[in-house]
Amino acid sequence: MSSGVHGCDLAIIGAGVVGCAIACAVTQQPGVSGGSTMLLEAATRPGTGVSSRNSGVVHAGLYYAPGSRKARTCVAGNRLVWDWVAARGVGHRRTGKLLVARDAREQAQLDVLVDNAGASGVALERVTLAQARALEPGLPSTVRAAGWSPSSGIVDAHELVRSLHVAAEQGGATVVCSAPVTRIDALDRGFRLSTPRGTMVASRVINAAGLGATRVAGLVGLTRALYLARGDYFRLRRHPPYQRLIYPVTVPGSPSLGVHMTLELDGRCRLGPDLAWVDDAEDFSPTRGELQHGAFLAAARALLGHCEPSDLVYDGCGIRPKLVGPGAPAGDFEIIEHPRGCWHLLGIESPGLTASLALARELVQLLDNTSPAV
């Protein structure tokens, strides 16, 4: 996009997995877009923000309040993502997930989680210790019971974003990188967006800017608090002892799923993320993770059994955009229209990658019910 004023029907801010999914979905429904679609990304290429700093897990929808947007879009998104990656040749494995309980309290929590999943229509089977060990003989002796989630698995997050980005461009969307939106002015019909790459007039706007979504919302007077939850990862140096994802039991509504073991497509594995509330959305330095090595070692031993400090090496971090802070139950995804014709996707943290295609469908429905300004 050269300098000057450009026009389009729909401007999507943020080319992460959600923004690319929306652009792809819109271009597949020509009657919805009403014209041209432009996808604006602040970074030098798509998918380098929140989408690039997650574990690549395709979640089943076990943890979220039944009926919530997180639950609905995760359950629907799980099916959509598996269909998409299979059709597009994106790297993936439907590994399934074992949730392991180590004592009576965690076994009771597992029962709560089974009921919660069932209320959302998700299969989470309570399995005996013998059944769990038949799946994963290497489980540590501390495990007393387990749950089995057959629809969980892993995907190459970078390939997923790229496939959506390519499909959106093939559908006619224009992707413009190095174009952070610095100002939005509401016009009589539509919006004027200012970026370092030029000015754009758009009939409708979708704000899918991830960590920057609340900042962008503030440009049109929508103020929401943002709480930043940093999570660090450690890589297991040795060969992983499991073929499936291994998670601790977590009470539904918890702000974090706890440190878990995530397999990767190349056969290696990572542990994480933990959760620490931070103030800087751009600080990805490894300092805090190194200091927390002892806590990671304890979590690793709970999942893996014997584990030495030398078995773990620091492997980066991510920051999750949360709408509620410490001490509060986990918040839901929010989609807010303000002003008319401008939608904001806020608090899109985990399971945002899994939910991306379902969120895109929801935005298509909203666009379909709102005529573009002409």
Secondary structure in CASP SS format (residue, H / E / C, confidence):
PFRMAT SS
TARGET T0000
AUTHOR 0000-0000-0000
METHOD secondary structure of the structure
MODEL  1
M C 1.00
S C 1.00
S C 1.00
G C 1.00
V E 1.00
H E 1.00
G E 1.00
C E 1.00
D E 1.00
L E 1.00
A E 1.00
I E 1.00
I E 1.00
G C 1.00
A C 1.00
G C 1.00
V H 1.00
V H 1.00
G H 1.00
C H 1.00
A H 1.00
I H 1.00
A H 1.00
C H 1.00
A H 1.00
V H 1.00
T H 1.00
Q C 1.00
Q C 1.00
P H 1.00
G H 1.00
V H 1.00
S H 1.00
G C 1.00
G C 1.00
S C 1.00
T E 1.00
M E 1.00
L E 1.00
L E 1.00
E C 1.00
A C 1.00
A C 1.00
T C 1.00
R C 1.00
P C 1.00
G C 1.00
T C 1.00
G C 1.00
V H 1.00
S H 1.00
S H 1.00
R C 1.00
N C 1.00
S C 1.00
G C 1.00
V E 1.00
V E 1.00
H C 1.00
A C 1.00
G C 1.00
L C 1.00
Y C 1.00
Y C 1.00
A C 1.00
P C 1.00
G C 1.00
S C 1.00
R H 1.00
K H 1.00
A H 1.00
R H 1.00
T H 1.00
C H 1.00
V H 1.00
A H 1.00
G H 1.00
N H 1.00
R H 1.00
L H 1.00
V H 1.00
W H 1.00
D H 1.00
W H 1.00
V H 1.00
A H 1.00
A H 1.00
R H 1.00
G C 1.00
V C 1.00
G C 1.00
H E 1.00
R E 1.00
R C 1.00
T C 1.00
G C 1.00
K E 1.00
L E 1.00
L E 1.00
V E 1.00
A E 1.00
R C 1.00
D C 1.00
A H 1.00
R H 1.00
E H 1.00
Q H 1.00
A H 1.00
Q H 1.00
L H 1.00
D H 1.00
V H 1.00
L H 1.00
V H 1.00
D H 1.00
N H 1.00
A H 1.00
G H 1.00
A H 1.00
S C 1.00
G C 1.00
V C 1.00
A C 1.00
L C 1.00
E E 1.00
R E 1.00
V E 1.00
T C 1.00
L H 1.00
A H 1.00
Q H 1.00
A H 1.00
R H 1.00
A H 1.00
L H 1.00
E C 1.00
P C 1.00
G C 1.00
L C 1.00
P C 1.00
S C 1.00
T C 1.00
V C 1.00
R C 1.00
A E 1.00
A E 1.00
G E 1.00
W E 1.00
S E 1.00
P C 1.00
S C 1.00
S C 1.00
G E 1.00
I E 1.00
V E 1.00
D C 1.00
A H 1.00
H H 1.00
E H 1.00
L H 1.00
V H 1.00
R H 1.00
S H 1.00
L H 1.00
H H 1.00
V H 1.00
A H 1.00
A H 1.00
E H 1.00
Q H 1.00
G C 1.00
G C 1.00
A C 1.00
T E 1.00
V E 1.00
V E 1.00
C C 1.00
S C 1.00
A C 1.00
P C 1.00
V C 1.00
T C 1.00
R E 1.00
I E 1.00
D E 1.00
A E 1.00
L C 1.00
D C 1.00
R C 1.00
G C 1.00
F E 1.00
R E 1.00
L E 1.00
S E 1.00
T E 1.00
P C 1.00
R C 1.00
G E 1.00
T E 1.00
M E 1.00
V E 1.00
A E 1.00
S E 1.00
R E 1.00
V E 1.00
I E 1.00
N E 1.00
A C 1.00
A C 1.00
G H 1.00
L H 1.00
G H 1.00
A H 1.00
T H 1.00
R H 1.00
V H 1.00
A H 1.00
G H 1.00
L C 1.00
V C 1.00
G C 1.00
L C 1.00
T C 1.00
R C 1.00
A C 1.00
L C 1.00
Y E 1.00
L E 1.00
A E 1.00
R E 1.00
G E 1.00
D E 1.00
Y E 1.00
F E 1.00
R E 1.00
L E 1.00
R C 1.00
R C 1.00
H C 1.00
P C 1.00
P C 1.00
Y C 1.00
Q C 1.00
R C 1.00
L E 1.00
I E 1.00
Y E 1.00
P E 1.00
V C 1.00
T C 1.00
V C 1.00
P C 1.00
G C 1.00
S C 1.00
P C 1.00
S C 1.00
L C 1.00
G C 1.00
V C 1.00
H E 1.00
M E 1.00
T E 1.00
L E 1.00
E C 1.00
L C 1.00
D C 1.00
G C 1.00
R C 1.00
C E 1.00
R E 1.00
L E 1.00
G E 1.00
P C 1.00
D C 1.00
L C 1.00
A E 1.00
W E 1.00
V E 1.00
D C 1.00
D C 1.00
A C 1.00
E C 1.00
D C 1.00
F C 1.00
S C 1.00
P C 1.00
T H 1.00
R H 1.00
G H 1.00
E H 1.00
L H 1.00
Q C 1.00
H H 1.00
G H 1.00
A H 1.00
F H 1.00
L H 1.00
A H 1.00
A H 1.00
A H 1.00
R H 1.00
A H 1.00
L H 1.00
L H 1.00
G C 1.00
H C 1.00
C C 1.00
E C 1.00
P H 1.00
S H 1.00
D H 1.00
L E 1.00
V E 1.00
Y E 1.00
D E 1.00
G E 1.00
C E 1.00
G E 1.00
I E 1.00
R E 1.00
P E 1.00
K E 1.00
L C 1.00
V C 1.00
G C 1.00
P C 1.00
G C 1.00
A C 1.00
P C 1.00
A C 1.00
G C 1.00
D C 1.00
F C 1.00
E E 1.00
I E 1.00
I E 1.00
E E 1.00
H C 1.00
P C 1.00
R C 1.00
G C 1.00
C E 1.00
W E 1.00
H E 1.00
L E 1.00
L E 1.00
G C 1.00
I C 1.00
E C 1.00
S C 1.00
P C 1.00
G H 1.00
L H 1.00
T H 1.00
A H 1.00
S H 1.00
L H 1.00
A H 1.00
L H 1.00
A H 1.00
R H 1.00
E H 1.00
L H 1.00
V H 1.00
Q H 1.00
L H 1.00
L H 1.00
D H 1.00
N C 1.00
T C 1.00
S C 1.00
P C 1.00
A C 1.00
V C 1.00
END
